[in-house]
Amino acid sequence: MTRGGISKCVSFESNVPGKTSSMKAWERWRNLLAEVISVGEAKETKPPEGGMNRVLVSNIRELLAKRQEEERHAGLEQRVADKITRFAGSMPFVYLHLAIFGAWIAINLGWIGLRPFDPSFVILAMAA
């Protein structure tokens, strides 16, 4: 603890001198969870040491299996909703909106030379 009760920020770099065993265990867990999230399954066959660790890894694997089972049995509406959500949370979606709204504003400010169709931006405000 530092003055004022604020915890010291800990770096998890592997070359940090004086790294404690709990920091190393946390780093192994962080890497395992990152792998599970990105790949959908853990490649590591042996969980980090400790009794609670085995339970945690088992729970994570059970949750992943349940999620995969639900995805296999999802109906058409759920699959469409998932695809829409995946696209709406992506950078191409952001770029598309940036282009559309940017063009809308540029046209209606008269910067492009086309006749403005929403000079007061009321339609844009309603659409946004």
N, CA, C and O atoms as a DFTB+ gen file, in Angstrom:
512 C
 N C O
     1  1       0.848      -1.180       0.000
     2  2       0.000       0.000       0.000
     3  2       0.889       1.237       0.000
     4  3       1.952       1.263       0.621
     5  1       0.442       2.228      -0.691
     6  2       1.141       3.499      -0.694
     7  2       0.403       4.467       0.209
     8  3      -0.629       4.124       0.786
     9  1       0.929       5.673       0.332
    10  2       0.262       6.675       1.164
    11  2      -1.142       6.926       0.661
    12  3      -1.383       6.884      -0.546
    13  1      -2.072       7.185       1.560
    14  2      -3.448       7.463       1.190
    15  2      -4.264       6.212       0.932
    16  3      -5.424       6.308       0.530
    17  1      -3.679       5.026       1.157
    18  2      -4.427       3.793       0.997
    19  2      -4.611       3.364      -0.445
    20  3      -5.406       2.463      -0.717
    21  1      -3.901       3.981      -1.378
    22  2      -4.038       3.599      -2.785
    23  2      -3.067       2.468      -3.075
    24  3      -1.881       2.564      -2.759
    25  1      -3.563       1.406      -3.671
    26  2      -2.731       0.242      -3.973
    27  2      -1.715       0.585      -5.038
    28  3      -1.966       1.388      -5.937
    29  1      -0.574      -0.041      -4.915
    30  2       0.495       0.131      -5.897
    31  2       0.123      -0.619      -7.171
    32  3      -0.313      -1.769      -7.115
    33  1       0.293       0.025      -8.303
    34  2       0.001      -0.610      -9.594
    35  2       1.065      -1.657      -9.874
    36  3       2.255      -1.385      -9.715
    37  1       0.659      -2.841     -10.284
    38  2       1.579      -3.946     -10.489
    39  2       1.698      -4.228     -11.970
    40  3       0.691      -4.320     -12.672
    41  1       2.917      -4.365     -12.448
    42  2       3.154      -4.733     -13.834
    43  2       3.305      -6.246     -13.909
    44  3       3.903      -6.852     -13.020
    45  1       2.772      -6.859     -14.955
    46  2       2.841      -8.307     -15.092
    47  2       3.859      -8.731     -16.138
    48  3       3.755      -9.829     -16.686
    49  1       4.816      -7.906     -16.419
    50  2       5.855      -8.283     -17.365
    51  2       6.677      -9.418     -16.774
    52  3       6.888      -9.467     -15.562
    53  1       7.139     -10.325     -17.614
    54  2       7.836     -11.502     -17.120
    55  2       9.221     -11.189     -16.571
    56  3       9.784     -12.000     -15.836
    57  1       9.781     -10.035     -16.908
    58  2      11.128      -9.736     -16.447
    59  2      11.133      -8.790     -15.244
    60  3      12.152      -8.156     -14.970
    61  1      10.028      -8.685     -14.532
    62  2       9.961      -7.808     -13.378
    63  2      10.707      -8.464     -12.223
    64  3      10.374      -9.580     -11.825
    65  1      11.736      -7.763     -11.669
    66  2      12.439      -8.358     -10.535
    67  2      11.522      -8.401      -9.314
    68  3      10.710      -7.497      -9.115
    69  1      11.648      -9.443      -8.500
    70  2      10.873      -9.553      -7.280
    71  2       9.429      -9.950      -7.508
    72  3       8.580      -9.702      -6.652
    73  1       9.135     -10.554      -8.631
    74  2       7.762     -10.966      -8.931
    75  2       7.356     -12.072      -7.970
    76  3       8.064     -13.069      -7.830
    77  1       6.225     -11.897      -7.311
    78  2       5.773     -12.880      -6.330
    79  2       5.081     -14.038      -7.030
    80  3       4.714     -13.953      -8.202
    81  1       4.912     -15.131      -6.276
    82  2       4.250     -16.301      -6.868
    83  2       2.788     -16.006      -7.177
    84  3       2.243     -16.545      -8.140
    85  1       2.136     -15.150      -6.369
    86  2       0.741     -14.818      -6.666
    87  2       0.637     -14.003      -7.946
    88  3      -0.341     -14.130      -8.683
    89  1       1.634     -13.168      -8.217
    90  2       1.636     -12.409      -9.472
    91  2       1.813     -13.350     -10.658
    92  3       1.176     -13.186     -11.698
    93  1       2.695     -14.347     -10.482
    94  2       2.909     -15.322     -11.559
    95  2       1.647     -16.140     -11.798
    96  3       1.283     -16.409     -12.943
    97  1       0.978     -16.537     -10.713
    98  2      -0.261     -17.306     -10.853
    99  2      -1.319     -16.466     -11.547
   100  3      -2.034     -16.965     -12.417
   101  1      -1.429     -15.200     -11.173
   102  2      -2.402     -14.310     -11.812
   103  2      -2.109     -14.180     -13.304
   104  3      -3.026     -14.180     -14.125
   105  1      -0.832     -14.070     -13.648
   106  2      -0.459     -13.952     -15.059
   107  2      -0.838     -15.213     -15.827
   108  3      -1.325     -15.120     -16.954
   109  1      -0.625     -16.397     -15.237
   110  2      -1.016     -17.647     -15.907
   111  2      -2.528     -17.691     -16.102
   112  3      -3.008     -18.098     -17.160
   113  1      -3.278     -17.272     -15.085
   114  2      -4.740     -17.248     -15.208
   115  2      -5.187     -16.274     -16.271
   116  3      -6.068     -16.586     -17.072
   117  1      -4.589     -15.092     -16.287
   118  2      -4.949     -14.080     -17.277
   119  2      -4.701     -14.615     -18.681
   120  3      -5.532     -14.437     -19.572
   121  1      -3.565     -15.268     -18.881
   122  2      -3.249     -15.821     -20.197
   123  2      -4.223     -16.937     -20.576
   124  3      -4.664     -17.015     -21.723
   125  1      -4.559     -17.802     -19.610
   126  2      -5.503     -18.886     -19.866
   127  2      -6.876     -18.321     -20.239
   128  3      -7.493     -18.782     -21.199
   129  1      -7.353     -17.337     -19.495
   130  2      -8.658     -16.749     -19.791
   131  2      -8.653     -16.032     -21.130
   132  3      -9.633     -16.107     -21.871
   133  1      -7.564     -15.334     -21.454
   134  2      -7.475     -14.668     -22.753
   135  2      -7.526     -15.689     -23.875
   136  3      -8.158     -15.453     -24.905
   137  1      -6.864     -16.825     -23.681
   138  2      -6.876     -17.889     -24.683
   139  2      -8.279     -18.471     -24.834
   140  3      -8.737     -18.710     -25.951
   141  1      -8.955     -18.696     -23.722
   142  2     -10.310     -19.245     -23.762
   143  2     -11.250     -18.291     -24.473
   144  3     -12.073     -18.717     -25.284
   145  1     -11.136     -17.003     -24.176
   146  2     -12.012     -16.013     -24.789
   147  2     -11.749     -15.905     -26.282
   148  3     -12.691     -15.835     -27.072
   149  1     -10.475     -15.891     -26.683
   150  2     -10.166     -15.687     -28.094
   151  2     -10.366     -16.941     -28.931
   152  3     -10.817     -16.847     -30.072
   153  1     -10.046     -18.100     -28.398
   154  2     -10.109     -19.333     -29.174
   155  2     -11.405     -20.089     -28.929
   156  3     -11.888     -20.798     -29.811
   157  1     -11.967     -19.941     -27.737
   158  2     -13.167     -20.676     -27.403
   159  2     -12.870     -21.947     -26.627
   160  3     -13.788     -22.621     -26.160
   161  1     -11.608     -22.274     -26.490
   162  2     -11.239     -23.433     -25.695
   163  2      -9.805     -23.228     -25.218
   164  3      -9.025     -22.515     -25.850
   165  1      -9.476     -23.843     -24.129
   166  2      -8.129     -23.732     -23.585
   167  2      -7.260     -24.830     -24.157
   168  3      -7.619     -26.006     -24.088
   169  1      -6.122     -24.464     -24.720
   170  2      -5.194     -25.453     -25.244
   171  2      -4.410     -26.100     -24.103
   172  3      -3.976     -27.248     -24.196
   173  1      -4.241     -25.334     -23.027
   174  2      -3.493     -25.826     -21.880
   175  2      -4.255     -26.980     -21.238
   176  3      -5.430     -26.843     -20.896
   177  1      -3.582     -28.118     -21.078
   178  2      -4.269     -29.276     -20.505
   179  2      -4.238     -29.257     -18.992
   180  3      -5.157     -29.766     -18.351
   181  1      -3.210     -28.686     -18.413
   182  2      -3.092     -28.659     -16.961
   183  2      -3.352     -27.241     -16.471
   184  3      -2.621     -26.322     -16.841
   185  1      -4.393     -27.040     -15.632
   186  2      -4.652     -25.708     -15.113
   187  2      -3.553     -25.288     -14.147
   188  3      -2.828     -26.141     -13.633
   189  1      -3.414     -23.982     -13.889
   190  2      -2.439     -23.536     -12.904
   191  2      -2.698     -24.235     -11.568
   192  3      -3.821     -24.641     -11.269
   193  1      -1.622     -24.366     -10.763
   194  2      -1.722     -25.149      -9.528
   195  2      -2.735     -24.553      -8.550
   196  3      -3.060     -23.367      -8.606
   197  1      -3.216     -25.400      -7.667
   198  2      -4.146     -24.962      -6.632
   199  2      -5.499     -25.631      -6.790
   200  3      -5.944     -25.873      -7.912
   201  1      -6.166     -25.935      -5.666
   202  2      -7.445     -26.620      -5.696
   203  2      -8.549     -25.811      -6.332
   204  3      -9.307     -26.341      -7.144
   205  1      -8.664     -24.536      -5.986
   206  2      -9.717     -23.698      -6.526
   207  2      -9.514     -23.473      -8.014
   208  3     -10.482     -23.274      -8.749
   209  1      -8.269     -23.502      -8.464
   210  2      -7.974     -23.298      -9.881
   211  2      -8.639     -24.360     -10.741
   212  3      -9.188     -24.052     -11.799
   213  1      -8.593     -25.611     -10.293
   214  2      -9.221     -26.693     -11.061
   215  2     -10.721     -26.475     -11.189
   216  3     -11.299     -26.723     -12.247
   217  1     -11.349     -26.016     -10.120
   218  2     -12.783     -25.753     -10.149
   219  2     -13.085     -24.617     -11.114
   220  3     -14.042     -24.682     -11.885
   221  1     -12.268     -23.584     -11.068
   222  2     -12.484     -22.443     -11.945
   223  2     -12.336     -22.827     -13.418
   224  3     -13.165     -22.452     -14.246
   225  1     -11.292     -23.566     -13.737
   226  2     -11.086     -24.017     -15.115
   227  2     -12.243     -24.907     -15.551
   228  3     -12.728     -24.793     -16.677
   229  1     -12.682     -25.784     -14.671
   230  2     -13.812     -26.661     -14.988
   231  2     -15.069     -25.839     -15.264
   232  3     -15.800     -26.122     -16.213
   233  1     -15.321     -24.828     -14.442
   234  2     -16.492     -23.967     -14.650
   235  2     -16.410     -23.213     -15.967
   236  3     -17.409     -23.087     -16.674
   237  1     -15.239     -22.717     -16.298
   238  2     -15.067     -21.992     -17.563
   239  2     -15.347     -22.922     -18.738
   240  3     -16.030     -22.542     -19.689
   241  1     -14.818     -24.135     -18.669
   242  2     -15.049     -25.087     -19.762
   243  2     -16.519     -25.471     -19.870
   244  3     -17.040     -25.627     -20.975
   245  1     -17.192     -25.622     -18.734
   246  2     -18.625     -25.936     -18.747
   247  2     -19.427     -24.790     -19.359
   248  3     -20.346     -25.024     -20.144
   249  1     -19.087     -23.565     -19.006
   250  2     -19.789     -22.410     -19.582
   251  2     -19.577     -22.317     -21.083
   252  3     -20.507     -22.011     -21.829
   253  1     -18.351     -22.581     -21.526
   254  2     -18.079     -22.560     -22.965
   255  2     -18.864     -23.654     -23.691
   256  3     -19.416     -23.416     -24.765
   257  1     -18.912     -24.848     -23.105
   258  2     -19.667     -25.947     -23.721
   259  2     -21.147     -25.587     -23.797
   260  3     -21.806     -25.857     -24.800
   261  1     -21.667     -24.976     -22.732
   262  2     -23.078     -24.574     -22.727
   263  2     -23.343     -23.518     -23.795
   264  3     -24.353     -23.581     -24.496
   265  1     -22.429     -22.537     -23.923
   266  2     -22.599     -21.502     -24.940
   267  2     -22.568     -22.104     -26.344
   268  3     -23.373     -21.728     -27.196
   269  1     -21.647     -23.033     -26.590
   270  2     -21.573     -23.666     -27.903
   271  2     -22.828     -24.485     -28.192
   272  3     -23.310     -24.502     -29.324
   273  1     -23.351     -25.156     -27.188
   274  2     -24.587     -25.928     -27.351
   275  2     -25.758     -25.005     -27.678
   276  3     -26.565     -25.309     -28.557
   277  1     -25.850     -23.886     -26.976
   278  2     -26.930     -22.924     -27.245
   279  2     -26.819     -22.343     -28.647
   280  3     -27.832     -22.141     -29.317
   281  1     -25.587     -22.073     -29.099
   282  2     -25.393     -21.546     -30.448
   283  2     -25.812     -22.562     -31.499
   284  3     -26.371     -22.187     -32.530
   285  1     -25.548     -23.857     -31.252
   286  2     -25.942     -24.901     -32.208
   287  2     -27.454     -25.021     -32.310
   288  3     -27.977     -25.327     -33.381
   289  1     -28.162     -24.786     -31.216
   290  2     -29.614     -24.950     -31.202
   291  2     -30.364     -23.626     -31.336
   292  3     -31.580     -23.588     -31.152
   293  1     -29.666     -22.552     -31.648
   294  2     -30.317     -21.247     -31.771
   295  2     -31.242     -21.230     -32.991
   296  3     -30.930     -21.802     -34.035
   297  1     -32.367     -20.571     -32.834
   298  2     -33.316     -20.442     -33.931
   299  2     -32.871     -19.370     -34.923
   300  3     -31.867     -18.690     -34.715
   301  1     -33.625     -19.237     -35.985
   302  2     -33.300     -18.274     -37.033
   303  2     -33.257     -16.850     -36.487
   304  3     -32.338     -16.094     -36.801
   305  1     -34.241     -16.481     -35.674
   306  2     -34.275     -15.122     -35.126
   307  2     -33.036     -14.827     -34.300
   308  3     -32.464     -13.742     -34.408
   309  1     -32.619     -15.768     -33.485
   310  2     -31.442     -15.556     -32.636
   311  2     -30.175     -15.443     -33.478
   312  3     -29.319     -14.604     -33.196
   313  1     -30.047     -16.277     -34.509
   314  2     -28.862     -16.209     -35.371
   315  2     -28.805     -14.877     -36.108
   316  3     -27.733     -14.285     -36.232
   317  1     -29.965     -14.393     -36.605
   318  2     -30.002     -13.091     -37.284
   319  2     -29.650     -11.986     -36.301
   320  3     -28.874     -11.089     -36.631
   321  1     -30.210     -12.038     -35.100
   322  2     -29.907     -11.027     -34.081
   323  2     -28.430     -11.033     -33.727
   324  3     -27.839      -9.969     -33.541
   325  1     -27.824     -12.206     -33.631
   326  2     -26.402     -12.298     -33.333
   327  2     -25.556     -11.674     -34.437
   328  3     -24.578     -10.982     -34.154
   329  1     -25.929     -11.917     -35.694
   330  2     -25.173     -11.335     -36.812
   331  2     -25.308      -9.820     -36.847
   332  3     -24.333      -9.111     -37.097
   333  1     -26.518      -9.321     -36.596
   334  2     -26.724      -7.867     -36.559
   335  2     -25.900      -7.249     -35.436
   336  3     -25.242      -6.226     -35.624
   337  1     -25.943      -7.879     -34.272
   338  2     -25.187      -7.370     -33.131
   339  2     -23.695      -7.395     -33.405
   340  3     -22.987      -6.447     -33.064
   341  1     -23.206      -8.473     -34.018
   342  2     -21.787      -8.579     -34.339
   343  2     -21.377      -7.457     -35.297
   344  3     -20.316      -6.858     -35.122
   345  1     -22.209      -7.166     -36.311
   346  2     -21.881      -6.101     -37.256
   347  2     -21.983      -4.731     -36.593
   348  3     -21.131      -3.871     -36.813
   349  1     -23.017      -4.526     -35.787
   350  2     -23.213      -3.215     -35.144
   351  2     -22.103      -2.897     -34.155
   352  3     -21.899      -1.729     -33.823
   353  1     -21.389      -3.892     -33.679
   354  2     -20.285      -3.664     -32.758
   355  2     -18.933      -3.673     -33.438
   356  3     -17.911      -3.802     -32.764
   357  1     -18.898      -3.541     -34.751
   358  2     -17.633      -3.634     -35.471
   359  2     -17.176      -2.273     -35.991
   360  3     -17.966      -1.332     -36.071
   361  1     -15.904      -2.181     -36.339
   362  2     -15.364      -0.937     -36.888
   363  2     -15.924      -0.617     -38.279
   364  3     -16.111       0.563     -38.574
   365  1     -16.202      -1.595     -39.151
   366  2     -16.840      -1.231     -40.424
   367  2     -18.172      -0.503     -40.217
   368  3     -18.515       0.388     -40.994
   369  1     -18.916      -0.871     -39.186
   370  2     -20.158      -0.180     -38.865
   371  2     -19.880       1.280     -38.496
   372  3     -20.595       2.184     -38.928
   373  1     -18.852       1.496     -37.708
   374  2     -18.472       2.865     -37.318
   375  2     -18.062       3.664     -38.559
   376  3     -18.488       4.807     -38.727
   377  1     -17.243       3.072     -39.424
   378  2     -16.796       3.772     -40.635
   379  2     -17.967       4.087     -41.564
   380  3     -18.021       5.165     -42.156
   381  1     -18.898       3.151     -41.690
   382  2     -20.073       3.371     -42.524
   383  2     -20.880       4.557     -42.007
   384  3     -21.284       5.419     -42.787
   385  1     -21.115       4.606     -40.703
   386  2     -21.857       5.720     -40.130
   387  2     -21.103       7.033     -40.253
   388  3     -21.706       8.078     -40.499
   389  1     -19.799       6.985     -40.085
   390  2     -18.986       8.190     -40.253
   391  2     -19.127       8.722     -41.680
   392  3     -19.271       9.928     -41.881
   393  1     -19.087       7.839     -42.659
   394  2     -19.216       8.260     -44.061
   395  2     -20.614       8.812     -44.346
   396  3     -20.751       9.854     -44.986
   397  1     -21.645       8.117     -43.874
   398  2     -23.022       8.563     -44.142
   399  2     -23.301       9.900     -43.489
   400  3     -23.774      10.829     -44.144
   401  1     -23.008      10.005     -42.188
   402  2     -23.286      11.264     -41.492
   403  2     -22.389      12.390     -41.976
   404  3     -22.823      13.539     -42.063
   405  1     -21.132      12.067     -42.294
   406  2     -20.228      13.085     -42.836
   407  2     -20.726      13.621     -44.168
   408  3     -20.723      14.831     -44.395
   409  1     -21.157      12.720     -45.054
   410  2     -21.690      13.150     -46.355
   411  2     -22.971      13.959     -46.167
   412  3     -23.157      14.981     -46.828
   413  1     -23.847      13.519     -45.282
   414  2     -25.102      14.221     -44.996
   415  2     -24.815      15.659     -44.557
   416  3     -25.435      16.603     -45.046
   417  1     -23.876      15.810     -43.639
   418  2     -23.542      17.142     -43.123
   419  2     -22.887      17.980     -44.201
   420  3     -23.229      19.152     -44.364
   421  1     -21.948      17.401     -44.942
   422  2     -21.252      18.155     -45.988
   423  2     -22.217      18.615     -47.081
   424  3     -22.113      19.748     -47.554
   425  1     -23.145      17.764     -47.487
   426  2     -24.129      18.142     -48.511
   427  2     -25.023      19.255     -47.997
   428  3     -25.265      20.228     -48.712
   429  1     -25.514      19.136     -46.783
   430  2     -26.472      20.103     -46.261
   431  2     -25.838      21.398     -45.768
   432  3     -26.550      22.364     -45.497
   433  1     -24.517      21.435     -45.647
   434  2     -23.830      22.697     -45.381
   435  2     -23.432      23.389     -46.676
   436  3     -22.954      24.523     -46.657
   437  1     -23.628      22.706     -47.803
   438  2     -23.317      23.289     -49.107
   439  2     -21.859      23.173     -49.486
   440  3     -21.412      23.875     -50.393
   441  1     -21.109      22.326     -48.837
   442  2     -19.675      22.192     -49.119
   443  2     -19.404      21.412     -50.395
   444  3     -18.333      21.564     -50.984
   445  1     -20.336      20.586     -50.838
   446  2     -20.097      19.713     -51.983
   447  2     -20.650      20.302     -53.273
   448  3     -20.209      19.931     -54.360
   449  1     -21.582      21.189     -53.169
   450  2     -22.157      21.791     -54.362
   451  2     -23.482      21.174     -54.768
   452  3     -24.076      21.599     -55.759
   453  1     -23.957      20.188     -54.032
   454  2     -25.271      19.610     -54.284
   455  2     -26.319      20.411     -53.517
   456  3     -26.017      21.059     -52.515
   457  1     -27.558      20.354     -54.010
   458  2     -28.633      21.084     -53.352
   459  2     -28.947      20.448     -51.993
   460  3     -29.229      19.252     -51.931
   461  1     -28.904      21.230     -50.901
   462  2     -29.196      20.675     -49.574
   463  2     -30.628      20.149     -49.501
   464  3     -31.559      20.792     -49.987
   465  1     -30.794      18.988     -48.898
   466  2     -32.123      18.394     -48.738
   467  2     -32.589      18.438     -47.272
   468  3     -33.750      18.145     -46.983
   469  1     -31.690      18.803     -46.352
   470  2     -32.022      18.892     -44.933
   471  2     -31.206      20.032     -44.310
   472  3     -30.367      19.790     -43.443
   473  1     -31.451      21.285     -44.754
   474  2     -30.605      22.398     -44.307
   475  2     -30.666      22.675     -42.809
   476  3     -29.713      23.222     -42.255
   477  1     -31.739      22.322     -42.151
   478  2     -31.834      22.551     -40.695
   479  2     -31.432      21.327     -39.877
   480  3     -31.434      21.371     -38.647
   481  1     -31.090      20.238     -40.556
   482  2     -30.658      18.975     -39.940
   483  2     -31.740      18.327     -39.067
   484  3     -31.426      17.545     -38.170
   485  1     -32.996      18.648     -39.326
   486  2     -34.095      18.059     -38.568
   487  2     -34.218      16.568     -38.900
   488  3     -34.405      15.748     -38.001
   489  1     -34.116      16.221     -40.170
   490  2     -34.226      14.812     -40.567
   491  2     -33.036      14.020     -40.017
   492  3     -33.191      12.881     -39.575
   493  1     -31.864      14.627     -40.048
   494  2     -30.681      13.948     -39.493
   495  2     -30.861      13.703     -37.999
   496  3     -30.537      12.622     -37.508
   497  1     -31.366      14.676     -37.282
   498  2     -31.610      14.512     -35.835
   499  2     -32.648      13.431     -35.585
   500  3     -32.534      12.680     -34.617
   501  1     -33.644      13.341     -36.430
   502  2     -34.663      12.326     -36.264
   503  2     -34.097      10.933     -36.580
   504  3     -34.440       9.958     -35.912
   505  1     -33.245      10.845     -37.581
   506  2     -32.661       9.559     -37.968
   507  2     -31.621       9.089     -36.968
   508  3     -31.478       7.890     -36.727
   509  1     -30.903      10.024     -36.394
   510  2     -29.849       9.657     -35.451
   511  2     -30.477       9.290     -34.142
   512  3     -29.772       8.945     -33.194
